[in-house]
């Protein structure tokens, strides 16, 4: 029945649109009033929606203090999976940030050294990380003893990285699948005894530092061989508390006689040291070497020609600034007994199981982490290419490769 009301004694029937409007307005005001009253009286009363066996139920904030048994709550597996996925993606982003750029990059030396000198104040990684050893080869051309090193590295992927600095004119390449494939870094010309040899060493260190997993760094030449299997050398380096940069004070023309007084007062004569360029060092020291803007420029300006920067920069720099953690010896064996400016070379007929065992035993009177050690050297040089076939025949059994 239509609603009617009287106006001046006449019955009036209002039109439907007006009635509908008044009705909606009435319910709107009623609902708003109810809502305001409810909020004022129950503002501390919170509702939470719960799903139990596929059905919705409501419980209050009071029930949160005494939650229902786990069997009545929704399974948390979905949430756990989502959290795990989120954490996995987060760690992947972190690892992506830590990944080094491709070995062949377009950075110049200044950019490279700057980027490589960055260090984390927080040493603990937010994820599990296996420390790696960076094997850095300073060569003229190919690593001529690569087949022997391939046997040495076999089975230990993820525990090492390889970097090769060659003469820029060398355009050879290693086969796909080789541990050396694609491991050449942007290189510059190097002359024996020249300060640009130190520049090449710093370039190798800087490239290796871009990989944050690299914690120990070994400088090698194309004529170097390992004297032990990978696990022995890896353990020796990773667990070492010292660096191995040979440094000693040598009077005479080939020692102190190479010092330039123009280096004073930053470097004094009694601080001048000599040593082998073939080193192993940890990440802390490697960072200091690539970040050195005080002492290396002095060598660049005042150590040329007969000064032989490669034999004096690192021994002097490390002794002056970081001598307490340095062993002052090298882990690379060479034979200087034949005299002359270069160590002896070893050819095919020199190689035998007895000879290799002799190199491994050394003096047998060395120190490692404050204790006596039979292991004095981990590497040896200089071995020629024609010695490779006999090295491949004898070295794996003598050095216990893949054991």
Secondary structure, DSSP 8 states (H G I E B T S, - for coil): ---EEEETTEEEE--HHHHHHHHHHHHHHHHHHHHHHHHHHSTT--EEEEEETTEEEEEEHHHHHT---GGGS--SHHHHHHHHHHHHHHHHHHHHHHS---SS----HHHHHHHHT---SS-S-SS----EEEEEEE-SSS-TTHHHHHHHHTT-TTSEEEEEE--TT------TTSTTTT-B-------TTSHHHHHHHHHHHHHHHTSTTEEEEEEEETT-EESS-HHHHHHHHHT-SSBB---B---STTTGGG--GGGTTTS-GGG--B--S--EEEHHHHHHHHT--SSHHHHHHH--GGG-GGGTHHHHHHHHHHGGGB-SS-SEE---TT-SSS---B-GGG--HHHHHHHHHTTS-EEETTEEES---SEE--B-GGGHHHHHHHHHHHTTTT-
